[in-house]
């Protein structure tokens, strides 16, 4: 069973990627005092979290959950505690912070096998400024990925792209 985390006032909250476009590994990272939490996640999870936070920020009252954003770079060491399976977001009025909860990805239990362990979770209570900075960084990360094919919308590799809209016969190198 993996360790769960709860950071009530993180001074660092970001997303980042390591590797070349098409082979990048994405991370969600937060730090509070000496506790640095790094979680492996998918590009789509980072993008969806950014878009949800963007919408939530617009709905918050002006001046709510202010604070410093901090820097957006991933910090070392980058040892992922576990891979993220799902992410939830809410707003805690009592503390004036946006709460991001990441749950560990767990393998499906096999029929007749032992029950799967309870997934770990990580709870981060971030400021509005941290959420705004996260959205900007996440959007830049996603945009820095591979270009997409204008015909099918799938990512293109640097060596070319076999486009399914062309029945897989044409390699497009736009």
C-alpha positions, 0 to 999 in steps of 0.5 A: 500500500502506498503512502497518502499525503496531505499538504494544508499550505503548500508553498509549491504546486506545479506540473511538469514533464520530462523527456522529448515530446511524444515520450514525455512523462508528466508529474504533479508536484507540491511542497510544504516545508521539507515535504516534497510530493511528486506524483506521476500523471498523464498529459490529459490529467494535467490538461483537464485539471488546468481547464477545471481550475480555470473555470473554478477560478472564474467563479470564485469571488474577486480577492478570494484565496489570494497568495503567492504563486511560487515558481513553476519548475519541478524540484529535485529529487523527482521520485514519484511516490505513485501514479495518479488514477483520478483527480478531484477539485473543490473549494473549501470556504472555511480555509479560503483555498482550492483543494486538489485531491489526487488518488492513486491508480490501482490495478483491477483486482482479479476475479477470485484473487485477493482484494486490491489495496485501498488507493493512496491519496494526496490532498493539496490545499492551494491558493488562488495564485497557485491555481492561476500559475498552475493553469498557465504552466499546464497550458504551456506544457501541453502546447509544447507537445507534438504538433497535431495532424490537421486532418485527424487531430492525432499527434504527429511524430517527427518522422512523419504521421500515418493519418487514419483519415487517409486510410493509413496510406499516406505519411504526412510530414507537414 
